[in-house]
Amino acid sequence: MRDVCGDQVVTAGLAEALDTAFSRMRENAVRRIPVVDVGRPVGVLFLGDAAVECDPDSVLGQVSAAAGST
């Protein structure tokens, strides 16, 4: 795993504002980040989530919001 994963994990806090988490994704050039609550993972925030929330009319926003999208 060390060969394919970085040693600095970028995370978002459960109570954190979405804009802050999306900015962190952009700054670190990552497409997904774990969401943590008191240091424990509780979910994953995807780039598609950002598109649905911030730019729902974009192609990525529409594809990510479509039924059955994963």
PDB file of N, CA, C, O and CB in Angstrom:
ATOM      1  N   MET A   1       0.810  -1.194   0.000  1.00  0.00           N
ATOM      2  CA  MET A   1       0.000   0.000   0.000  1.00  0.00           C
ATOM      3  C   MET A   1       0.857   1.264   0.000  1.00  0.00           C
ATOM      4  O   MET A   1       0.490   2.266  -0.613  1.00  0.00           O
ATOM      5  CB  MET A   1      -0.923  -0.005   1.192  1.00  0.00           C
ATOM      6  N   ARG A   2       1.970   1.217   0.670  1.00  0.00           N
ATOM      7  CA  ARG A   2       2.835   2.399   0.770  1.00  0.00           C
ATOM      8  C   ARG A   2       3.262   2.905  -0.603  1.00  0.00           C
ATOM      9  O   ARG A   2       3.454   4.106  -0.794  1.00  0.00           O
ATOM     10  CB  ARG A   2       4.071   2.080   1.608  1.00  0.00           C
ATOM     11  N   ASP A   3       3.410   1.980  -1.566  1.00  0.00           N
ATOM     12  CA  ASP A   3       3.855   2.373  -2.904  1.00  0.00           C
ATOM     13  C   ASP A   3       2.814   3.174  -3.669  1.00  0.00           C
ATOM     14  O   ASP A   3       3.169   3.944  -4.562  1.00  0.00           O
ATOM     15  CB  ASP A   3       4.222   1.153  -3.697  1.00  0.00           C
ATOM     16  N   VAL A   4       1.535   3.011  -3.340  1.00  0.00           N
ATOM     17  CA  VAL A   4       0.481   3.684  -4.099  1.00  0.00           C
ATOM     18  C   VAL A   4      -0.260   4.749  -3.288  1.00  0.00           C
ATOM     19  O   VAL A   4      -1.039   5.516  -3.854  1.00  0.00           O
ATOM     20  CB  VAL A   4      -0.506   2.666  -4.604  1.00  0.00           C
ATOM     21  N   CYS A   5      -0.033   4.808  -1.990  1.00  0.00           N
ATOM     22  CA  CYS A   5      -0.725   5.771  -1.140  1.00  0.00           C
ATOM     23  C   CYS A   5       0.257   6.785  -0.574  1.00  0.00           C
ATOM     24  O   CYS A   5       1.411   6.467  -0.288  1.00  0.00           O
ATOM     25  CB  CYS A   5      -1.464   5.056  -0.004  1.00  0.00           C
ATOM     26  N   GLY A   6      -0.220   7.991  -0.420  1.00  0.00           N
ATOM     27  CA  GLY A   6       0.597   9.009   0.216  1.00  0.00           C
ATOM     28  C   GLY A   6       0.599   8.830   1.722  1.00  0.00           C
ATOM     29  O   GLY A   6      -0.220   8.088   2.264  1.00  0.00           O
ATOM     30  N   ASP A   7       1.514   9.504   2.397  1.00  0.00           N
ATOM     31  CA  ASP A   7       1.571   9.378   3.847  1.00  0.00           C
ATOM     32  C   ASP A   7       0.819  10.494   4.561  1.00  0.00           C
ATOM     33  O   ASP A   7       0.706  10.473   5.787  1.00  0.00           O
ATOM     34  CB  ASP A   7       3.005   9.362   4.302  1.00  0.00           C
ATOM     35  N   GLN A   8       0.308  11.460   3.821  1.00  0.00           N
ATOM     36  CA  GLN A   8      -0.474  12.547   4.394  1.00  0.00           C
ATOM     37  C   GLN A   8      -1.935  12.381   3.980  1.00  0.00           C
ATOM     38  O   GLN A   8      -2.279  12.576   2.814  1.00  0.00           O
ATOM     39  CB  GLN A   8       0.078  13.930   3.942  1.00  0.00           C
ATOM     40  N   VAL A   9      -2.786  12.025   4.930  1.00  0.00           N
ATOM     41  CA  VAL A   9      -4.201  11.826   4.634  1.00  0.00           C
ATOM     42  C   VAL A   9      -4.941  13.150   4.801  1.00  0.00           C
ATOM     43  O   VAL A   9      -4.868  13.780   5.856  1.00  0.00           O
ATOM     44  CB  VAL A   9      -4.814  10.733   5.553  1.00  0.00           C
ATOM     45  N   VAL A  10      -5.645  13.563   3.765  1.00  0.00           N
ATOM     46  CA  VAL A  10      -6.450  14.774   3.802  1.00  0.00           C
ATOM     47  C   VAL A  10      -7.850  14.358   4.233  1.00  0.00           C
ATOM     48  O   VAL A  10      -8.457  13.484   3.614  1.00  0.00           O
ATOM     49  CB  VAL A  10      -6.463  15.514   2.407  1.00  0.00           C
ATOM     50  N   THR A  11      -8.372  14.984   5.302  1.00  0.00           N
ATOM     51  CA  THR A  11      -9.686  14.615   5.810  1.00  0.00           C
ATOM     52  C   THR A  11     -10.565  15.853   5.964  1.00  0.00           C
ATOM     53  O   THR A  11     -10.099  16.990   5.886  1.00  0.00           O
ATOM     54  CB  THR A  11      -9.557  13.879   7.153  1.00  0.00           C
ATOM     55  N   ALA A  12     -11.848  15.593   6.184  1.00  0.00           N
ATOM     56  CA  ALA A  12     -12.809  16.645   6.504  1.00  0.00           C
ATOM     57  C   ALA A  12     -13.511  16.247   7.790  1.00  0.00           C
ATOM     58  O   ALA A  12     -13.792  15.069   8.012  1.00  0.00           O
ATOM     59  CB  ALA A  12     -13.836  16.868   5.338  1.00  0.00           C
ATOM     60  N   GLY A  13     -13.791  17.215   8.626  1.00  0.00           N
ATOM     61  CA  GLY A  13     -14.532  16.958   9.859  1.00  0.00           C
ATOM     62  C   GLY A  13     -16.019  16.895   9.581  1.00  0.00           C
ATOM     63  O   GLY A  13     -16.515  17.580   8.686  1.00  0.00           O
ATOM     64  N   LEU A  14     -16.732  16.083  10.338  1.00  0.00           N
ATOM     65  CA  LEU A  14     -18.163  15.899  10.146  1.00  0.00           C
ATOM     66  C   LEU A  14     -18.934  17.209  10.267  1.00  0.00           C
ATOM     67  O   LEU A  14     -19.904  17.417   9.539  1.00  0.00           O
ATOM     68  CB  LEU A  14     -18.693  14.898  11.146  1.00  0.00           C
ATOM     69  N   ALA A  15     -18.527  18.085  11.162  1.00  0.00           N
ATOM     70  CA  ALA A  15     -19.234  19.354  11.376  1.00  0.00           C
ATOM     71  C   ALA A  15     -18.686  20.490  10.515  1.00  0.00           C
ATOM     72  O   ALA A  15     -19.158  21.623  10.615  1.00  0.00           O
ATOM     73  CB  ALA A  15     -19.153  19.747  12.836  1.00  0.00           C
ATOM     74  N   GLU A  16     -17.705  20.201   9.681  1.00  0.00           N
ATOM     75  CA  GLU A  16     -17.048  21.215   8.856  1.00  0.00           C
ATOM     76  C   GLU A  16     -17.962  21.691   7.723  1.00  0.00           C
ATOM     77  O   GLU A  16     -18.786  20.928   7.219  1.00  0.00           O
ATOM     78  CB  GLU A  16     -15.740  20.659   8.279  1.00  0.00           C
ATOM     79  N   ALA A  17     -17.812  22.935   7.335  1.00  0.00           N
ATOM     80  CA  ALA A  17     -18.575  23.476   6.210  1.00  0.00           C
ATOM     81  C   ALA A  17     -18.138  22.807   4.909  1.00  0.00           C
ATOM     82  O   ALA A  17     -16.955  22.529   4.713  1.00  0.00           O
ATOM     83  CB  ALA A  17     -18.396  25.011   6.115  1.00  0.00           C
ATOM     84  N   LEU A  18     -19.095  22.552   4.028  1.00  0.00           N
ATOM     85  CA  LEU A  18     -18.775  21.918   2.749  1.00  0.00           C
ATOM     86  C   LEU A  18     -17.761  22.723   1.957  1.00  0.00           C
ATOM     87  O   LEU A  18     -16.841  22.151   1.371  1.00  0.00           O
ATOM     88  CB  LEU A  18     -20.035  21.732   1.925  1.00  0.00           C
ATOM     89  N   ASP A  19     -17.912  24.038   1.929  1.00  0.00           N
ATOM     90  CA  ASP A  19     -16.970  24.876   1.175  1.00  0.00           C
ATOM     91  C   ASP A  19     -15.540  24.681   1.656  1.00  0.00           C
ATOM     92  O   ASP A  19     -14.609  24.674   0.850  1.00  0.00           O
ATOM     93  CB  ASP A  19     -17.357  26.350   1.294  1.00  0.00           C
ATOM     94  N   THR A  20     -15.362  24.524   2.946  1.00  0.00           N
ATOM     95  CA  THR A  20     -14.027  24.310   3.499  1.00  0.00           C
ATOM     96  C   THR A  20     -13.464  22.976   3.033  1.00  0.00           C
ATOM     97  O   THR A  20     -12.304  22.889   2.628  1.00  0.00           O
ATOM     98  CB  THR A  20     -14.062  24.365   5.032  1.00  0.00           C
ATOM     99  N   ALA A  21     -14.290  21.941   3.092  1.00  0.00           N
ATOM    100  CA  ALA A  21     -13.845  20.617   2.645  1.00  0.00           C
ATOM    101  C   ALA A  21     -13.531  20.625   1.152  1.00  0.00           C
ATOM    102  O   ALA A  21     -12.528  20.050   0.729  1.00  0.00           O
ATOM    103  CB  ALA A  21     -14.917  19.555   2.954  1.00  0.00           C
ATOM    104  N   PHE A  22     -14.376  21.271   0.349  1.00  0.00           N
ATOM    105  CA  PHE A  22     -14.147  21.327  -1.095  1.00  0.00           C
ATOM    106  C   PHE A  22     -12.875  22.105  -1.410  1.00  0.00           C
ATOM    107  O   PHE A  22     -12.136  21.742  -2.325  1.00  0.00           O
ATOM    108  CB  PHE A  22     -15.349  21.967  -1.807  1.00  0.00           C
ATOM    109  N   SER A  23     -12.616  23.173  -0.656  1.00  0.00           N
ATOM    110  CA  SER A  23     -11.379  23.935  -0.848  1.00  0.00           C
ATOM    111  C   SER A  23     -10.167  23.074  -0.533  1.00  0.00           C
ATOM    112  O   SER A  23      -9.164  23.125  -1.245  1.00  0.00           O
ATOM    113  CB  SER A  23     -11.376  25.196   0.032  1.00  0.00           C
ATOM    114  N   ARG A  24     -10.254  22.285   0.528  1.00  0.00           N
ATOM    115  CA  ARG A  24      -9.150  21.396   0.882  1.00  0.00           C
ATOM    116  C   ARG A  24      -8.915  20.367  -0.218  1.00  0.00           C
ATOM    117  O   ARG A  24      -7.768  20.036  -0.519  1.00  0.00           O
ATOM    118  CB  ARG A  24      -9.431  20.691   2.219  1.00  0.00           C
ATOM    119  N   MET A  25      -9.991  19.858  -0.824  1.00  0.00           N
ATOM    120  CA  MET A  25      -9.848  18.918  -1.937  1.00  0.00           C
ATOM    121  C   MET A  25      -9.108  19.591  -3.089  1.00  0.00           C
ATOM    122  O   MET A  25      -8.197  19.004  -3.672  1.00  0.00           O
ATOM    123  CB  MET A  25     -11.235  18.405  -2.408  1.00  0.00           C
ATOM    124  N   ARG A  26      -9.496  20.815  -3.413  1.00  0.00           N
ATOM    125  CA  ARG A  26      -8.861  21.549  -4.511  1.00  0.00           C
ATOM    126  C   ARG A  26      -7.394  21.825  -4.206  1.00  0.00           C
ATOM    127  O   ARG A  26      -6.533  21.613  -5.059  1.00  0.00           O
ATOM    128  CB  ARG A  26      -9.602  22.868  -4.775  1.00  0.00           C
ATOM    129  N   GLU A  27      -7.104  22.294  -3.005  1.00  0.00           N
ATOM    130  CA  GLU A  27      -5.725  22.619  -2.614  1.00  0.00           C
ATOM    131  C   GLU A  27      -4.810  21.398  -2.666  1.00  0.00           C
ATOM    132  O   GLU A  27      -3.623  21.519  -2.971  1.00  0.00           O
ATOM    133  CB  GLU A  27      -5.705  23.213  -1.208  1.00  0.00           C
ATOM    134  N   ASN A  28      -5.358  20.240  -2.374  1.00  0.00           N
ATOM    135  CA  ASN A  28      -4.556  19.015  -2.324  1.00  0.00           C
ATOM    136  C   ASN A  28      -4.717  18.153  -3.565  1.00  0.00           C
ATOM    137  O   ASN A  28      -4.149  17.064  -3.647  1.00  0.00           O
ATOM    138  CB  ASN A  28      -4.923  18.211  -1.107  1.00  0.00           C
ATOM    139  N   ALA A  29      -5.494  18.639  -4.534  1.00  0.00           N
ATOM    140  CA  ALA A  29      -5.715  17.926  -5.796  1.00  0.00           C
ATOM    141  C   ALA A  29      -6.143  16.478  -5.575  1.00  0.00           C
ATOM    142  O   ALA A  29      -5.586  15.549  -6.160  1.00  0.00           O
ATOM    143  CB  ALA A  29      -4.451  17.960  -6.641  1.00  0.00           C
ATOM    144  N   VAL A  30      -7.162  16.308  -4.703  1.00  0.00           N
ATOM    145  CA  VAL A  30      -7.714  14.984  -4.453  1.00  0.00           C
ATOM    146  C   VAL A  30      -9.186  14.950  -4.846  1.00  0.00           C
ATOM    147  O   VAL A  30      -9.873  15.969  -4.780  1.00  0.00           O
ATOM    148  CB  VAL A  30      -7.540  14.592  -2.973  1.00  0.00           C
ATOM    149  N   ARG A  31      -9.664  13.794  -5.250  1.00  0.00           N
ATOM    150  CA  ARG A  31     -11.045  13.635  -5.717  1.00  0.00           C
ATOM    151  C   ARG A  31     -11.982  13.139  -4.642  1.00  0.00           C
ATOM    152  O   ARG A  31     -13.202  13.203  -4.790  1.00  0.00           O
ATOM    153  CB  ARG A  31     -11.088  12.695  -6.877  1.00  0.00           C
ATOM    154  N   ARG A  32     -11.409  12.641  -3.556  1.00  0.00           N
ATOM    155  CA  ARG A  32     -12.232  12.160  -2.450  1.00  0.00           C
ATOM    156  C   ARG A  32     -11.437  12.276  -1.155  1.00  0.00           C
ATOM    157  O   ARG A  32     -10.213  12.146  -1.144  1.00  0.00           O
ATOM    158  CB  ARG A  32     -12.693  10.691  -2.688  1.00  0.00           C
ATOM    159  N   ILE A  33     -12.165  12.523  -0.061  1.00  0.00           N
ATOM    160  CA  ILE A  33     -11.500  12.594   1.237  1.00  0.00           C
ATOM    161  C   ILE A  33     -12.377  11.907   2.287  1.00  0.00           C
ATOM    162  O   ILE A  33     -13.604  11.982   2.230  1.00  0.00           O
ATOM    163  CB  ILE A  33     -11.211  14.075   1.637  1.00  0.00           C
ATOM    164  N   PRO A  34     -11.729  11.238   3.245  1.00  0.00           N
ATOM    165  CA  PRO A  34     -12.494  10.649   4.334  1.00  0.00           C
ATOM    166  C   PRO A  34     -13.093  11.742   5.217  1.00  0.00           C
ATOM    167  O   PRO A  34     -12.478  12.784   5.443  1.00  0.00           O
ATOM    168  CB  PRO A  34     -11.609   9.711   5.168  1.00  0.00           C
ATOM    169  N   VAL A  35     -14.290  11.487   5.707  1.00  0.00           N
ATOM    170  CA  VAL A  35     -14.935  12.375   6.668  1.00  0.00           C
ATOM    171  C   VAL A  35     -14.790  11.706   8.029  1.00  0.00           C
ATOM    172  O   VAL A  35     -15.114  10.529   8.194  1.00  0.00           O
ATOM    173  CB  VAL A  35     -16.460  12.648   6.301  1.00  0.00           C
ATOM    174  N   VAL A  36     -14.300  12.466   8.998  1.00  0.00           N
ATOM    175  CA  VAL A  36     -14.042  11.903  10.321  1.00  0.00           C
ATOM    176  C   VAL A  36     -14.823  12.655  11.391  1.00  0.00           C
ATOM    177  O   VAL A  36     -15.125  13.841  11.256  1.00  0.00           O
ATOM    178  CB  VAL A  36     -12.541  11.940  10.638  1.00  0.00           C
ATOM    179  N   ASP A  37     -15.137  11.931  12.449  1.00  0.00           N
ATOM    180  CA  ASP A  37     -15.800  12.505  13.617  1.00  0.00           C
ATOM    181  C   ASP A  37     -15.040  12.004  14.837  1.00  0.00           C
ATOM    182  O   ASP A  37     -15.028  10.805  15.116  1.00  0.00           O
ATOM    183  CB  ASP A  37     -17.336  12.114  13.681  1.00  0.00           C
ATOM    184  N   VAL A  38     -14.411  12.913  15.558  1.00  0.00           N
ATOM    185  CA  VAL A  38     -13.574  12.580  16.717  1.00  0.00           C
ATOM    186  C   VAL A  38     -12.522  11.540  16.317  1.00  0.00           C
ATOM    187  O   VAL A  38     -12.274  10.574  17.039  1.00  0.00           O
ATOM    188  CB  VAL A  38     -14.447  12.048  17.894  1.00  0.00           C
ATOM    189  N   GLY A  39     -11.902  11.768  15.133  1.00  0.00           N
ATOM    190  CA  GLY A  39     -10.827  10.915  14.669  1.00  0.00           C
ATOM    191  C   GLY A  39     -11.247   9.588  14.062  1.00  0.00           C
ATOM    192  O   GLY A  39     -10.396   8.827  13.603  1.00  0.00           O
ATOM    193  N   ARG A  40     -12.532   9.296  14.048  1.00  0.00           N
ATOM    194  CA  ARG A  40     -13.019   8.026  13.484  1.00  0.00           C
ATOM    195  C   ARG A  40     -13.674   8.282  12.133  1.00  0.00           C
ATOM    196  O   ARG A  40     -14.445   9.231  11.992  1.00  0.00           O
ATOM    197  CB  ARG A  40     -14.027   7.334  14.451  1.00  0.00           C
ATOM    198  N   PRO A  41     -13.378   7.448  11.134  1.00  0.00           N
ATOM    199  CA  PRO A  41     -13.995   7.631   9.821  1.00  0.00           C
ATOM    200  C   PRO A  41     -15.492   7.348   9.874  1.00  0.00           C
ATOM    201  O   PRO A  41     -15.939   6.359  10.454  1.00  0.00           O
ATOM    202  CB  PRO A  41     -13.325   6.722   8.785  1.00  0.00           C
ATOM    203  N   VAL A  42     -16.264   8.257   9.243  1.00  0.00           N
ATOM    204  CA  VAL A  42     -17.720   8.087   9.211  1.00  0.00           C
ATOM    205  C   VAL A  42     -18.272   8.143   7.785  1.00  0.00           C
ATOM    206  O   VAL A  42     -19.465   7.923   7.577  1.00  0.00           O
ATOM    207  CB  VAL A  42     -18.392   9.159  10.066  1.00  0.00           C
ATOM    208  N   GLY A  43     -17.421   8.434   6.810  1.00  0.00           N
ATOM    209  CA  GLY A  43     -17.871   8.500   5.429  1.00  0.00           C
ATOM    210  C   GLY A  43     -16.770   8.992   4.521  1.00  0.00           C
ATOM    211  O   GLY A  43     -15.623   9.169   4.931  1.00  0.00           O
ATOM    212  N   VAL A  44     -17.154   9.210   3.257  1.00  0.00           N
ATOM    213  CA  VAL A  44     -16.219   9.707   2.246  1.00  0.00           C
ATOM    214  C   VAL A  44     -16.937  10.792   1.448  1.00  0.00           C
ATOM    215  O   VAL A  44     -18.088  10.625   1.045  1.00  0.00           O
ATOM    216  CB  VAL A  44     -15.708   8.545   1.303  1.00  0.00           C
ATOM    217  N   LEU A  45     -16.241  11.901   1.228  1.00  0.00           N
ATOM    218  CA  LEU A  45     -16.759  12.994   0.416  1.00  0.00           C
ATOM    219  C   LEU A  45     -16.108  12.909  -0.958  1.00  0.00           C
ATOM    220  O   LEU A  45     -14.882  12.898  -1.066  1.00  0.00           O
ATOM    221  CB  LEU A  45     -16.490  14.383   1.087  1.00  0.00           C
ATOM    222  N   PHE A  46     -16.924  12.850  -2.005  1.00  0.00           N
ATOM    223  CA  PHE A  46     -16.442  12.675  -3.371  1.00  0.00           C
ATOM    224  C   PHE A  46     -16.521  13.988  -4.153  1.00  0.00           C
ATOM    225  O   PHE A  46     -17.322  14.866  -3.834  1.00  0.00           O
ATOM    226  CB  PHE A  46     -17.250  11.585  -4.083  1.00  0.00           C
ATOM    227  N   LEU A  47     -15.688  14.105  -5.167  1.00  0.00           N
ATOM    228  CA  LEU A  47     -15.713  15.263  -6.050  1.00  0.00           C
ATOM    229  C   LEU A  47     -17.110  15.445  -6.654  1.00  0.00           C
ATOM    230  O   LEU A  47     -17.578  16.573  -6.807  1.00  0.00           O
ATOM    231  CB  LEU A  47     -14.659  15.113  -7.165  1.00  0.00           C
ATOM    232  N   GLY A  48     -17.768  14.343  -6.993  1.00  0.00           N
ATOM    233  CA  GLY A  48     -19.131  14.416  -7.519  1.00  0.00           C
ATOM    234  C   GLY A  48     -20.084  15.079  -6.548  1.00  0.00           C
ATOM    235  O   GLY A  48     -20.996  15.791  -6.968  1.00  0.00           O
ATOM    236  N   ASP A  49     -19.889  14.855  -5.236  1.00  0.00           N
ATOM    237  CA  ASP A  49     -20.710  15.517  -4.226  1.00  0.00           C
ATOM    238  C   ASP A  49     -20.554  17.028  -4.325  1.00  0.00           C
ATOM    239  O   ASP A  49     -21.523  17.777  -4.196  1.00  0.00           O
ATOM    240  CB  ASP A  49     -20.334  15.032  -2.816  1.00  0.00           C
ATOM    241  N   ALA A  50     -19.319  17.463  -4.556  1.00  0.00           N
ATOM    242  CA  ALA A  50     -19.045  18.891  -4.693  1.00  0.00           C
ATOM    243  C   ALA A  50     -19.774  19.452  -5.905  1.00  0.00           C
ATOM    244  O   ALA A  50     -20.359  20.533  -5.841  1.00  0.00           O
ATOM    245  CB  ALA A  50     -17.531  19.148  -4.811  1.00  0.00           C
ATOM    246  N   ALA A  51     -19.738  18.719  -7.005  1.00  0.00           N
ATOM    247  CA  ALA A  51     -20.395  19.183  -8.228  1.00  0.00           C
ATOM    248  C   ALA A  51     -21.903  19.276  -8.037  1.00  0.00           C
ATOM    249  O   ALA A  51     -22.521  20.248  -8.472  1.00  0.00           O
ATOM    250  CB  ALA A  51     -20.070  18.249  -9.397  1.00  0.00           C
ATOM    251  N   VAL A  52     -22.498  18.286  -7.398  1.00  0.00           N
ATOM    252  CA  VAL A  52     -23.947  18.306  -7.159  1.00  0.00           C
ATOM    253  C   VAL A  52     -24.321  19.496  -6.294  1.00  0.00           C
ATOM    254  O   VAL A  52     -25.325  20.162  -6.547  1.00  0.00           O
ATOM    255  CB  VAL A  52     -24.412  16.995  -6.490  1.00  0.00           C
ATOM    256  N   GLU A  53     -23.516  19.766  -5.276  1.00  0.00           N
ATOM    257  CA  GLU A  53     -23.813  20.846  -4.341  1.00  0.00           C
ATOM    258  C   GLU A  53     -23.539  22.226  -4.925  1.00  0.00           C
ATOM    259  O   GLU A  53     -24.348  23.139  -4.765  1.00  0.00           O
ATOM    260  CB  GLU A  53     -23.010  20.665  -3.082  1.00  0.00           C
ATOM    261  N   CYS A  54     -22.399  22.383  -5.604  1.00  0.00           N
ATOM    262  CA  CYS A  54     -21.946  23.703  -6.035  1.00  0.00           C
ATOM    263  C   CYS A  54     -22.261  24.040  -7.490  1.00  0.00           C
ATOM    264  O   CYS A  54     -22.412  25.214  -7.827  1.00  0.00           O
ATOM    265  CB  CYS A  54     -20.484  23.808  -5.825  1.00  0.00           C
ATOM    266  N   ASP A  55     -22.362  23.045  -8.346  1.00  0.00           N
ATOM    267  CA  ASP A  55     -22.580  23.286  -9.775  1.00  0.00           C
ATOM    268  C   ASP A  55     -23.454  22.184 -10.366  1.00  0.00           C
ATOM    269  O   ASP A  55     -22.997  21.418 -11.214  1.00  0.00           O
ATOM    270  CB  ASP A  55     -21.231  23.366 -10.531  1.00  0.00           C
ATOM    271  N   PRO A  56     -24.721  22.100  -9.918  1.00  0.00           N
ATOM    272  CA  PRO A  56     -25.584  20.993 -10.325  1.00  0.00           C
ATOM    273  C   PRO A  56     -25.882  20.949 -11.824  1.00  0.00           C
ATOM    274  O   PRO A  56     -26.298  19.910 -12.337  1.00  0.00           O
ATOM    275  CB  PRO A  56     -26.870  21.072  -9.576  1.00  0.00           C
ATOM    276  N   ASP A  57     -25.677  22.050 -12.524  1.00  0.00           N
ATOM    277  CA  ASP A  57     -25.937  22.058 -13.973  1.00  0.00           C
ATOM    278  C   ASP A  57     -24.737  21.605 -14.795  1.00  0.00           C
ATOM    279  O   ASP A  57     -24.846  21.440 -16.010  1.00  0.00           O
ATOM    280  CB  ASP A  57     -26.347  23.445 -14.414  1.00  0.00           C
ATOM    281  N   SER A  58     -23.594  21.403 -14.145  1.00  0.00           N
ATOM    282  CA  SER A  58     -22.417  20.922 -14.869  1.00  0.00           C
ATOM    283  C   SER A  58     -22.620  19.454 -15.238  1.00  0.00           C
ATOM    284  O   SER A  58     -23.462  18.770 -14.656  1.00  0.00           O
ATOM    285  CB  SER A  58     -21.123  21.104 -14.016  1.00  0.00           C
ATOM    286  N   VAL A  59     -21.850  18.982 -16.197  1.00  0.00           N
ATOM    287  CA  VAL A  59     -21.949  17.578 -16.602  1.00  0.00           C
ATOM    288  C   VAL A  59     -21.667  16.667 -15.409  1.00  0.00           C
ATOM    289  O   VAL A  59     -22.403  15.709 -15.173  1.00  0.00           O
ATOM    290  CB  VAL A  59     -20.967  17.272 -17.760  1.00  0.00           C
ATOM    291  N   LEU A  60     -20.603  16.960 -14.655  1.00  0.00           N
ATOM    292  CA  LEU A  60     -20.280  16.130 -13.492  1.00  0.00           C
ATOM    293  C   LEU A  60     -21.403  16.176 -12.461  1.00  0.00           C
ATOM    294  O   LEU A  60     -21.746  15.155 -11.865  1.00  0.00           O
ATOM    295  CB  LEU A  60     -18.960  16.588 -12.855  1.00  0.00           C
ATOM    296  N   GLY A  61     -21.969  17.350 -12.254  1.00  0.00           N
ATOM    297  CA  GLY A  61     -23.081  17.483 -11.311  1.00  0.00           C
ATOM    298  C   GLY A  61     -24.286  16.675 -11.737  1.00  0.00           C
ATOM    299  O   GLY A  61     -24.923  16.031 -10.903  1.00  0.00           O
ATOM    300  N   GLN A  62     -24.613  16.696 -13.020  1.00  0.00           N
ATOM    301  CA  GLN A  62     -25.762  15.951 -13.521  1.00  0.00           C
ATOM    302  C   GLN A  62     -25.524  14.445 -13.449  1.00  0.00           C
ATOM    303  O   GLN A  62     -26.409  13.693 -13.041  1.00  0.00           O
ATOM    304  CB  GLN A  62     -26.073  16.364 -14.957  1.00  0.00           C
ATOM    305  N   VAL A  63     -24.331  14.003 -13.845  1.00  0.00           N
ATOM    306  CA  VAL A  63     -24.017  12.568 -13.790  1.00  0.00           C
ATOM    307  C   VAL A  63     -24.018  12.086 -12.343  1.00  0.00           C
ATOM    308  O   VAL A  63     -24.545  11.015 -12.043  1.00  0.00           O
ATOM    309  CB  VAL A  63     -22.644  12.277 -14.452  1.00  0.00           C
ATOM    310  N   SER A  64     -23.432  12.870 -11.452  1.00  0.00           N
ATOM    311  CA  SER A  64     -23.338  12.464 -10.050  1.00  0.00           C
ATOM    312  C   SER A  64     -24.695  12.437  -9.367  1.00  0.00           C
ATOM    313  O   SER A  64     -24.902  11.648  -8.445  1.00  0.00           O
ATOM    314  CB  SER A  64     -22.412  13.396  -9.300  1.00  0.00           C
ATOM    315  N   ALA A  65     -25.629  13.286  -9.804  1.00  0.00           N
ATOM    316  CA  ALA A  65     -26.953  13.336  -9.202  1.00  0.00           C
ATOM    317  C   ALA A  65     -27.922  12.313  -9.787  1.00  0.00           C
ATOM    318  O   ALA A  65     -29.000  12.096  -9.232  1.00  0.00           O
ATOM    319  CB  ALA A  65     -27.522  14.709  -9.362  1.00  0.00           C
ATOM    320  N   ALA A  66     -27.552  11.684 -10.898  1.00  0.00           N
ATOM    321  CA  ALA A  66     -28.448  10.729 -11.565  1.00  0.00           C
ATOM    322  C   ALA A  66     -28.717   9.519 -10.684  1.00  0.00           C
ATOM    323  O   ALA A  66     -27.841   9.070  -9.945  1.00  0.00           O
ATOM    324  CB  ALA A  66     -27.851  10.277 -12.903  1.00  0.00           C
ATOM    325  N   ALA A  67     -29.913   9.005 -10.767  1.00  0.00           N
ATOM    326  CA  ALA A  67     -30.286   7.798 -10.018  1.00  0.00           C
ATOM    327  C   ALA A  67     -29.336   6.658 -10.399  1.00  0.00           C
ATOM    328  O   ALA A  67     -29.016   6.456 -11.570  1.00  0.00           O
ATOM    329  CB  ALA A  67     -31.777   7.397 -10.305  1.00  0.00           C
ATOM    330  N   GLY A  68     -28.903   5.934  -9.394  1.00  0.00           N
ATOM    331  CA  GLY A  68     -28.012   4.802  -9.634  1.00  0.00           C
ATOM    332  C   GLY A  68     -26.552   5.195  -9.753  1.00  0.00           C
ATOM    333  O   GLY A  68     -25.700   4.335  -9.979  1.00  0.00           O
ATOM    334  N   SER A  69     -26.248   6.468  -9.605  1.00  0.00           N
ATOM    335  CA  SER A  69     -24.858   6.922  -9.682  1.00  0.00           C
ATOM    336  C   SER A  69     -24.121   6.500  -8.437  1.00  0.00           C
ATOM    337  O   SER A  69     -24.646   6.619  -7.329  1.00  0.00           O
ATOM    338  CB  SER A  69     -24.779   8.449  -9.863  1.00  0.00           C
ATOM    339  N   THR A  70     -22.884   5.996  -8.608  1.00  0.00           N
ATOM    340  CA  THR A  70     -22.080   5.599  -7.447  1.00  0.00           C
ATOM    341  C   THR A  70     -20.739   6.276  -7.487  1.00  0.00           C
ATOM    342  O   THR A  70     -19.917   6.070  -6.594  1.00  0.00           O
ATOM    343  CB  THR A  70     -21.899   4.082  -7.394  1.00  0.00           C
TER     344      THR A  70
END
